[in-house]
Amino acid sequence: MDMKDNIRQRRLDRLKELRDSSRRPELQETERNYEPFMEPKLYQQPVNYAGRYEEGPLDDPEFVWNKKMEREHGATVRYPRYNQAPPPRYETPSTGQIRLKVILSAFGFALIWGMFQWNQPLAVKGADYVRTALTESYDFKQLAAWYNTKFSGTTTLLPALRSFSNEEAQKVSTNMTTHYFAPVQGKIITPFEPSRLGIVLQTKADSPVFALDTGRVISSGKKDDAEAGPADISGYTVVIQHASGLQSTYSGLEQPRVAVNDWIKGGETVGTAARTRSAGSGADGATLFFAVSKNSVWINPAEVVSFDQ
């Protein structure tokens, strides 16, 4: 009886062993196929950006630093402003672009040169504008006064206007800010009248006559009309066109030192006052007729420059 039980027990153990041995490969295969969960890698280079940074200037510190950050931290370095790869490199202009720029530059130069050569009203106006822009400084006080009037304060963007912030804003005009030169050192002997169009100045014989302001000579020669001066004043007459529609006339000169279309700066010599014995009390002296017009309207020269009374 015991023997039968032992045989039965051995058979059961054998069956159990066989069952266990048949299950173990399945478990091992399962363990091989299903790996434990792992966290994803921090850096996986996108397909769109593959090879984007492979080429680049190694002498660029920013490019080298970006590559270093990619290797150490495993992340693509983006440009914060564009949120994309570095902008394309600068490309030199093509031959067509250079040719177009040269043509436009030559056209602009020829246009400005022509304005200084043509004696036409529109060309003269353009030449005066260019001359003023290149030779006269901009009046920032006038800009500050306008800004203070419109916005009740002075801007701090322009350093030239900061000194104006402590002063009261005042309206200014061209006559107040532009410095004009008196034509001669002398006094007025005949004041301004609408019928005379100008004033007569008494000065020393052969005194130099100076230009009122920078401008272009539009007339130079013997006076041939009433606007050139009174009939009792002989000599040559010079008319100069200035910027902003201003025009000055000098009559009673010796041989003038300027010709038509000459450019002259303010304070330069136009000529000398012609000697005459009719000036003053009959002693040797000179008289000069001086007139100023603004946009073809005759104005009192004494309101433009100061003379001895």
C-alpha positions in Angstrom: 0.0 0.0 0.0 2.8 2.3 0.9 4.5 1.5 -2.3 1.5 2.4 -4.4 1.3 5.7 -2.6 4.9 6.4 -3.2 4.6 5.7 -6.9 1.6 7.9 -7.1 3.3 10.7 -5.3 6.4 10.5 -7.6 4.1 10.6 -10.6 2.4 13.7 -9.3 5.7 15.4 -8.6 6.9 14.5 -12.1 3.8 15.9 -13.7 4.1 19.1 -11.7 7.7 19.4 -12.7 6.8 18.9 -16.3 4.1 21.5 -16.1 6.5 24.0 -14.4 9.1 23.4 -17.1 6.6 23.9 -19.9 5.5 27.3 -18.4 9.0 28.7 -17.7 9.9 29.5 -21.4 6.7 31.4 -21.9 7.5 33.6 -18.9 11.0 34.1 -20.0 9.8 35.0 -23.5 7.3 37.4 -21.9 10.0 39.0 -19.8 12.2 39.5 -22.9 9.5 41.0 -25.1 8.1 43.5 -22.5 10.8 45.7 -21.1 10.1 47.8 -18.1 8.8 51.4 -18.8 11.6 53.9 -19.3 11.4 57.7 -19.4 11.9 59.2 -22.8 15.1 60.8 -23.7 15.3 64.6 -23.1 16.6 65.3 -26.6 15.2 63.9 -29.8 16.3 66.0 -32.8 13.3 66.9 -35.0 13.3 65.7 -38.5 12.8 69.3 -39.9 15.9 70.5 -38.1 18.1 67.6 -38.9 21.4 68.9 -40.1 20.3 72.5 -39.7 23.3 73.3 -37.5 25.9 71.0 -39.1 27.3 73.9 -41.1 28.1 77.2 -39.6 30.9 79.7 -38.9 33.0 78.1 -36.2 34.6 81.5 -35.6 31.2 82.9 -34.5 31.1 82.7 -30.6 27.3 82.6 -30.5 27.1 79.7 -33.0 29.8 77.7 -31.0 27.9 78.4 -27.7 24.6 77.2 -29.2 26.3 73.9 -30.3 27.8 73.4 -26.9 24.4 73.9 -25.2 22.9 71.3 -27.6 25.5 68.7 -26.8 25.3 69.3 -23.0 21.6 69.7 -22.5 20.2 67.9 -25.5 17.9 70.6 -26.7 17.8 72.7 -29.8 18.8 76.3 -29.0 16.2 78.6 -30.6 16.7 82.3 -31.3 14.4 84.1 -28.9 13.4 86.8 -31.3 12.5 84.7 -34.3 11.9 81.3 -32.6 13.6 79.6 -35.4 17.0 78.7 -36.8 19.6 81.4 -37.3 18.8 83.9 -40.1 20.5 83.3 -43.5 23.8 84.7 -44.0 24.3 88.1 -45.7 24.5 87.8 -49.5 26.4 90.2 -51.5 24.3 92.3 -54.0 24.1 91.0 -57.5 25.5 92.8 -60.5 22.0 94.0 -61.5 21.4 95.5 -58.0 24.8 97.3 -58.1 24.1 98.6 -61.6 20.7 99.9 -60.5 22.2 101.7 -57.4 24.8 103.3 -59.6 22.2 104.5 -62.1 20.0 106.0 -59.4 23.0 107.7 -57.7 24.1 109.2 -61.1 20.6 110.4 -61.8 20.3 112.1 -58.4 23.7 113.8 -58.8 22.9 115.0 -62.3 19.6 116.4 -61.1 21.2 118.4 -58.3 24.0 119.6 -60.6 21.4 120.7 -63.2 19.5 122.7 -60.6 22.7 124.8 -59.9 23.2 125.3 -63.7 19.7 126.2 -65.0 18.4 129.7 -64.6 14.8 128.6 -64.1 12.5 129.6 -61.2 11.9 126.0 -60.2 15.6 125.0 -60.5 16.7 128.1 -58.5 14.2 127.3 -55.8 15.5 123.7 -55.6 19.1 124.9 -55.6 18.4 127.4 -52.8 16.8 124.6 -50.7 19.8 122.3 -51.2 22.2 125.1 -50.4 20.3 125.9 -47.2 20.2 122.3 -46.1 23.9 121.9 -46.5 25.2 125.2 -45.1 22.8 126.2 -42.4 22.2 124.4 -39.1 18.7 123.4 -38.1 17.0 125.7 -35.5 16.2 123.3 -32.6 14.8 126.2 -30.5 12.1 126.7 -33.0 11.3 123.0 -32.9 11.3 123.1 -29.1 8.9 126.0 -29.0 6.5 124.2 -31.4 6.7 121.0 -29.3 6.1 122.9 -26.1 3.1 124.7 -27.6 1.6 121.4 -28.9 2.4 119.1 -26.0 3.0 121.4 -23.1 6.5 120.1 -22.4 10.0 119.6 -23.9 11.0 116.3 -25.3 14.1 114.5 -23.8 14.9 112.5 -26.9 17.0 115.3 -28.4 19.9 116.4 -26.2 20.0 119.7 -28.0 16.5 120.6 -26.5 17.3 119.8 -22.9 18.7 123.2 -22.2 15.5 124.7 -23.5 13.3 122.8 -20.9 14.3 125.3 -18.2 13.2 128.3 -20.3 9.8 129.5 -21.3 8.8 128.5 -24.7 8.7 131.5 -27.1 7.7 131.7 -30.7 10.6 132.5 -33.0 10.8 133.5 -36.6 13.5 133.4 -39.3 14.3 137.1 -38.8 15.0 136.5 -35.1 17.2 133.5 -35.5 19.1 134.1 -38.8 22.1 136.4 -38.7 22.3 138.9 -41.5 25.2 141.1 -42.4 24.9 144.9 -42.8 26.0 145.9 -46.3 28.3 148.8 -45.1 29.4 150.6 -42.0 27.4 153.8 -42.2 24.2 155.5 -41.3 20.8 156.0 -43.0 20.3 159.3 -44.7 17.1 158.4 -46.6 14.7 156.1 -44.7 12.5 153.5 -46.3 9.4 154.6 -48.2 7.1 152.5 -50.4 7.8 154.7 -53.4 11.6 154.4 -53.0 11.6 150.7 -52.2 14.8 150.9 -50.2 17.1 153.1 -48.1 20.1 155.2 -48.9 23.2 154.8 -46.7 26.1 157.1 -46.2 29.5 155.6 -45.8 33.2 156.2 -46.6 34.5 156.2 -50.1 35.7 152.9 -51.4 34.2 151.1 -48.4 33.6 147.4 -49.0 30.0 146.3 -49.6 29.0 143.0 -48.0 26.4 140.5 -49.0 23.4 140.3 -46.7 23.3 136.5 -46.6 24.4 133.5 -48.6 22.8 133.4 -52.1 23.2 133.5 -55.9 23.9 136.6 -58.0 21.0 137.0 -60.4 22.0 140.4 -61.8 25.2 142.4 -62.0 25.8 145.5 -64.1 24.6 149.1 -64.7 21.2 149.9 -63.3 18.6 150.0 -66.0 15.3 150.4 -64.2 13.8 152.3 -61.3 14.0 149.4 -58.9 17.8 149.5 -59.1 17.9 152.6 -57.1 17.3 156.4 -57.1 18.3 158.4 -60.1 20.8 160.4 -58.1 22.9 157.3 -57.3 25.2 156.1 -60.1 27.3 153.1 -60.5 26.7 149.4 -60.8 23.9 147.3 -59.3 24.1 143.8 -57.9 21.0 141.7 -57.0 21.4 138.5 -54.9 18.7 135.9 -54.5 18.8 134.3 -51.0 16.9 131.3 -49.4 13.3 131.5 -48.3 12.3 134.0 -51.0 14.6 136.8 -49.7 16.3 139.1 -52.3 18.8 142.0 -51.7 19.7 144.8 -54.0 22.9 146.9 -53.9 23.2 150.0 -56.1 25.9 152.6 -56.3 28.9 150.3 -56.6 32.3 150.6 -58.3 33.1 147.7 -60.7 31.5 144.7 -58.9 33.5 141.7 -57.9 30.8 139.2 -58.7 29.1 138.0 -61.9 25.7 136.5 -62.7 25.2 132.9 -61.3 28.1 133.3 -58.8 27.5 132.0 -55.3 28.5 134.2 -52.5 28.4 133.7 -48.7 26.9 136.1 -46.2 29.5 138.8 -45.3 31.6 138.4 -48.4 32.5 141.4 -50.5 30.2 142.2 -53.4 32.1 145.3 -54.4 33.1 148.8 -53.2 30.9 151.9 -52.7 31.4 154.4 -55.6 33.1 157.6 -54.6 30.9 160.7 -54.9 31.0 164.3 -53.7 27.2 164.5 -53.2 27.3 162.5 -50.0 26.9 164.3 -46.7 28.0 167.9 -46.8 30.0 167.6 -50.0 33.1 165.9 -48.8 34.5 162.8 -50.4 32.3 159.9 -49.4 29.9 157.4 -50.9 26.2 156.6 -50.9 24.7 153.1 -51.3 21.2 152.3 -52.2 20.1 149.1 -50.3 16.8 147.3 -50.8 15.3 144.0 -49.5 12.3 142.1 -50.8 10.6 139.0 -49.3 8.6 136.9 -51.8 8.5 139.9 -54.3 7.3 142.3 -51.5 9.6 145.2 -50.6 10.3 145.5 -46.9 12.2 148.0 -44.8 15.9 146.9 -44.6 16.2 148.5 -41.2 13.9 145.8 -39.9 16.3 143.1 -41.2 19.6 144.5 -40.1 20.6 147.4 -37.8 22.3 150.6 -39.0 23.8 153.6 -37.3 21.2 156.4 -36.8 
